[in-house]
Amino acid sequence: MQSKPHALVVMSRPSFEAHFDSPRLRRLAALADIDDPCWTDELDSPAARARLARAEVLLTSWGAPELTPDRLAAAPRLKAVLHGAGSVRGLMGDEVWSRGIRVTSAADANAVPVAEYTLAAIIFAGKKAPFLAASAKDAYGGWGSVTGYGDLSNFERCVGIVGFSRIGRRVVDLLKVLPATTVLVADPYADPADVARAGATLVPLDEMLPRVHVLSVHAPELAETRHLIGAGELSRLPDMATVINTARGSLVDADALAAECAAGRLFAILDVTDPEPLPGDSPLRHTARVMVTPHIAGSLGSEIGRLTDHVLDELARWTRSLPLRAEITAEHWALGLSA
């Protein structure tokens, strides 16, 4: 094992307090040389620049300042950036790759609670539970009086997964708790054999839409995926289908979705919106057929400890010159796979 590297934790104070309890701070100190305090939320003061000049590894998360060329120039010893959250976009640019700095992300670890939230949303969608609960007329009348919500069931349903991403894959796996469910995947880049091994069937989006009772969106946010689920796609969904979005708000045309829900044809469970937060006059705010949550599907509270453990595991591997498990390469960056 090589000598302990000098590490600096760079993130906002709330992020640091969420990531590092006493046991995890002790583990960090066992793996790396750290200052007291080991944390900063800025990289421009003389004191921060002095610490940055010594740093071989940065442990970053929410609230970390961008690693601009000027800041990177002040870090001549920097060899690795281990990110304790999902996307590294907005944190760094091409200079990181040209310097040969290693980069990892905790996106896989952050996918766990998002997939769990999505499974819960799918099951609740089957029973239309959020929408019944939001209706003063229907919430307290007993199931025999409920009409206009479709079949309240999670048996022999069809679920469509748009995007066989790290989260989409996990959702497919979690759906095995509903063994009578047919799972379809739409992703132009997915391998049919890979999807089949996961327990689903790869189909074109147009073929998927008329068949599903629940449509769950897990595609990346790119210029070409804006309004991937637009008015035309929504119109092809069956009556009483539910749209779930835990990815990015821009993937779904909010106005078109609001119109379909207001017309009584579709339902929606949205953890992300476009814009975010929704303005007060958004029609999505004013129908019992839409449930909006405040972007809570990702890691929060004690779940953040999972991200910290991931980063510390990566630090342990890096100090031993072992392969990193969640490395982002220049090729990933160029293809937009780091988001």
C-alpha positions in Angstrom: 0.0 0.0 0.0 1.3 3.4 -0.9 1.6 6.2 1.7 -1.6 7.9 2.6 -2.6 10.6 0.1 -3.5 14.1 1.2 -7.3 14.5 0.9 -9.6 17.5 1.0 -13.4 17.4 1.3 -15.0 20.0 -0.9 -18.8 20.5 -0.5 -21.3 22.7 1.2 -21.6 22.6 5.0 -25.0 20.9 5.0 -23.6 18.3 2.6 -20.5 17.7 4.8 -22.7 17.3 7.9 -24.9 14.8 6.0 -22.0 12.8 4.6 -19.7 12.5 7.5 -20.7 11.3 10.9 -17.9 10.3 13.4 -17.3 6.8 12.2 -17.0 7.9 8.6 -14.7 10.7 9.6 -12.5 8.2 11.4 -12.5 6.0 8.4 -11.4 8.9 6.2 -8.6 9.7 8.6 -7.4 6.1 8.4 -7.3 6.2 4.6 -5.8 9.7 4.0 -3.9 12.5 5.6 -6.4 15.3 6.3 -6.3 18.8 7.8 -8.3 20.0 10.7 -10.9 20.8 9.6 -10.8 18.4 6.6 -13.6 20.3 4.8 -14.1 23.5 2.8 -16.9 24.9 0.7 -14.7 27.3 -1.3 -11.5 27.1 -3.2 -10.5 30.8 -3.7 -9.4 32.2 -0.4 -5.6 32.1 0.4 -6.2 29.5 3.1 -8.2 27.3 0.7 -5.7 27.6 -2.0 -2.9 26.5 0.3 -4.9 23.4 1.2 -5.8 22.8 -2.5 -2.1 23.0 -3.4 -1.4 20.0 -1.1 -4.4 17.9 -2.1 -3.9 14.7 -4.1 -7.6 13.7 -3.8 -10.8 15.7 -3.6 -13.9 14.2 -2.1 -16.8 16.3 -3.5 -20.5 16.4 -3.3 -23.4 18.9 -3.5 -22.3 22.4 -3.1 -18.8 21.9 -4.3 -17.5 24.9 -6.4 -16.7 24.2 -10.0 -13.2 23.0 -10.7 -12.3 25.7 -13.2 -9.0 25.8 -15.0 -7.8 28.5 -12.5 -8.7 26.3 -9.5 -7.1 23.2 -11.1 -4.0 25.2 -11.8 -3.8 25.8 -8.0 -3.9 22.0 -7.4 -0.7 20.7 -9.1 -0.7 17.5 -7.0 -4.3 16.6 -7.7 -4.7 13.0 -9.0 -8.3 12.1 -8.3 -11.8 13.5 -7.7 -14.2 11.2 -5.9 -17.7 12.6 -6.2 -20.2 11.6 -3.4 -23.3 12.4 -5.5 -24.7 11.7 -8.9 -23.9 13.9 -11.8 -20.5 15.6 -12.1 -21.7 18.0 -14.8 -21.4 21.5 -13.5 -18.5 20.5 -11.3 -15.7 20.0 -13.9 -14.8 20.4 -17.6 -12.4 19.1 -20.2 -9.3 20.3 -18.2 -9.8 17.5 -15.8 -9.4 14.9 -18.5 -6.5 16.6 -20.2 -4.7 16.5 -16.8 -5.3 12.8 -16.5 -7.2 13.2 -13.2 -9.2 10.2 -12.2 -12.9 10.8 -11.6 -15.5 8.6 -9.9 -19.2 9.2 -9.2 -21.6 7.7 -6.6 -24.4 7.7 -9.2 -24.8 3.9 -8.9 -25.3 4.2 -5.1 -27.7 7.2 -5.6 -29.7 5.1 -8.0 -30.8 2.8 -5.2 -33.4 5.0 -3.4 -34.6 6.4 -6.8 -35.4 2.8 -7.9 -37.0 2.1 -4.6 -39.2 5.2 -4.9 -40.1 4.2 -8.4 -41.2 0.7 -7.4 -43.4 2.2 -4.6 -44.8 4.7 -7.2 -45.6 1.9 -9.6 -47.4 -0.2 -6.9 -49.3 2.9 -5.7 -50.2 3.7 -9.3 -51.7 0.2 -9.7 -54.2 1.0 -6.9 -54.4 4.7 -7.9 -53.7 5.3 -4.2 -52.3 8.9 -4.4 -55.2 10.1 -6.5 -57.9 8.5 -4.4 -56.2 10.0 -1.3 -56.3 13.4 -2.9 -60.0 13.3 -3.7 -62.2 14.4 -0.9 -65.1 12.6 -2.6 -63.5 9.3 -3.0 -61.0 8.9 -0.2 -63.5 8.0 2.5 -66.3 6.3 0.6 -65.1 2.7 0.5 -63.7 0.9 -2.5 -67.2 -0.1 -3.7 -68.0 3.5 -4.5 -64.9 4.2 -6.5 -65.4 4.8 -10.3 -63.4 6.6 -13.0 -60.0 5.3 -12.0 -59.7 2.2 -14.1 -58.8 -1.3 -12.7 -57.3 -0.9 -9.2 -54.8 -3.8 -9.5 -51.2 -4.8 -9.5 -51.9 -8.2 -11.0 -51.2 -9.0 -14.6 -50.3 -5.4 -15.3 -47.9 -4.1 -18.0 -45.1 -1.6 -17.0 -43.1 0.4 -19.5 -39.5 1.5 -18.6 -38.2 4.3 -20.8 -34.4 4.2 -20.6 -32.4 1.1 -19.5 -30.2 3.3 -17.4 -28.7 2.4 -14.1 -32.0 3.3 -12.4 -34.1 1.7 -15.1 -32.2 -1.5 -14.7 -32.8 -1.5 -11.0 -36.5 -0.9 -11.4 -36.7 -3.8 -13.8 -35.1 -6.0 -11.2 -37.3 -4.7 -8.3 -40.4 -5.4 -10.3 -39.7 -9.1 -9.8 -41.7 -8.6 -6.6 -44.7 -8.4 -8.9 -44.2 -11.8 -10.7 -47.3 -11.5 -12.9 -46.1 -8.1 -14.3 -45.1 -7.7 -18.0 -42.1 -5.4 -18.2 -41.3 -3.6 -21.5 -38.2 -1.5 -22.0 -37.7 1.2 -24.7 -34.1 2.3 -25.2 -32.5 2.6 -28.7 -29.1 1.9 -27.2 -30.0 -1.2 -25.1 -28.9 -4.7 -26.0 -32.0 -6.9 -26.3 -30.2 -9.9 -24.7 -29.2 -7.7 -21.8 -32.7 -6.5 -21.3 -34.0 -10.1 -21.6 -31.5 -11.3 -18.9 -32.9 -8.6 -16.6 -36.4 -10.0 -17.1 -37.9 -7.6 -19.5 -38.5 -7.2 -23.3 -37.0 -4.5 -25.4 -39.5 -2.9 -27.8 -39.7 0.4 -29.7 -41.3 3.2 -27.8 -44.2 3.5 -30.2 -45.0 -0.2 -29.7 -44.7 0.1 -25.9 -47.1 3.0 -25.4 -50.5 1.5 -26.2 -49.7 -1.6 -24.0 -48.7 -0.2 -20.7 -50.7 0.6 -17.6 -47.7 2.4 -16.1 -45.0 4.3 -17.9 -41.9 5.1 -15.9 -39.3 7.5 -17.4 -35.5 6.9 -16.8 -33.8 8.4 -19.8 -30.9 10.9 -19.6 -31.5 14.6 -20.0 -30.0 15.6 -23.4 -31.1 18.0 -26.1 -32.6 15.2 -28.2 -34.6 13.8 -25.2 -36.4 17.0 -24.4 -40.1 16.2 -24.4 -39.3 12.6 -25.3 -42.8 11.9 -23.9 -44.8 14.6 -25.7 -48.4 15.1 -26.7 -48.2 12.4 -29.4 -46.7 9.9 -27.0 -49.2 10.6 -24.2 -52.1 10.3 -26.6 -51.1 6.7 -27.4 -51.2 5.6 -23.8 -54.3 3.7 -22.7 -57.0 5.4 -20.7 -56.3 5.4 -17.0 -52.5 4.8 -17.5 -50.1 6.5 -15.1 -46.9 8.4 -16.0 -44.1 8.3 -13.5 -41.1 10.6 -13.8 -38.1 10.4 -11.4 -35.5 11.3 -14.1 -35.6 14.9 -15.3 -38.7 17.2 -15.8 -37.8 18.2 -19.3 -38.3 14.6 -20.6 -42.1 15.0 -20.3 -44.1 17.8 -21.9 -45.7 19.2 -18.8 -48.5 21.1 -20.6 -49.5 18.1 -22.6 -49.5 15.9 -19.5 -51.5 18.4 -17.6 -54.1 18.5 -20.4 -54.4 14.7 -20.4 -54.8 14.5 -16.7 -57.3 17.4 -16.5 -59.3 15.6 -19.2 -59.6 12.6 -16.9 -57.7 10.3 -19.1 -54.3 9.9 -17.5 -52.6 10.1 -14.0 -49.1 11.2 -13.1 -46.6 10.8 -10.3 -43.8 13.3 -10.7 -40.8 13.7 -8.5 -39.2 16.0 -11.1 -40.9 18.8 -13.1 -40.1 21.4 -15.7 -39.6 24.0 -14.4 -38.6 23.0 -10.9 -40.3 23.9 -8.7 -43.6 24.3 -10.5 -45.0 27.8 -10.6 -48.1 28.4 -8.6 -50.3 28.7 -11.6 -49.1 25.4 -13.2 -52.1 23.2 -14.1 -50.2 20.2 -12.8 -50.7 21.7 -9.3 -54.4 21.8 -9.6 -55.7 18.3 -10.4 -56.1 15.3 -8.0 -54.9 13.1 -10.9 -51.3 14.4 -10.4 -49.1 13.7 -7.4 -46.0 15.9 -7.2 -43.1 15.3 -4.7 -40.2 17.8 -4.2 -37.4 15.8 -5.9 -37.1 13.4 -2.9 -36.4 10.2 -4.7 -32.6 10.5 -4.6 -30.5 10.1 -1.5 -31.6 12.0 1.5 -31.1 11.7 5.3 -29.4 8.5 6.3 -29.4 7.3 2.6 -26.5 9.8 2.1 -24.3 7.6 4.2 -24.5 5.0 1.4 -22.9 7.6 -0.9 -20.2 8.4 1.6 -19.4 4.7 2.0 -19.1 4.4 -1.8 -16.6 7.3 -1.9 -14.6 5.9 0.9 -14.5 2.5 -0.7 -13.3 4.1 -3.9 -10.6 6.0 -1.9 -9.5 2.7 -0.4 -9.2 1.1 -3.8 -7.4 4.1 -5.2 -4.8 4.1 -2.5 -4.1 0.4 -3.2 -3.9 1.0 -7.0 -6.9 -1.3 -7.5 -9.5 -0.7 -10.2 -12.1 1.9 -9.4 -15.7 0.6 -9.6 -17.4 3.8 -10.8 -14.9 5.6 -12.8 -16.0 8.2 -15.3 -13.7 8.3 -18.3 -13.1 11.0 -20.9 -15.1 8.8 -23.3 -18.0 8.7 -20.9 -17.9 12.4 -20.6 -17.9 13.0 -24.3 -20.9 10.7 -24.8 -22.9 12.5 -22.0 -22.8 9.3 -19.8 -21.5 11.1 -16.8 -24.7 12.9 -16.0 
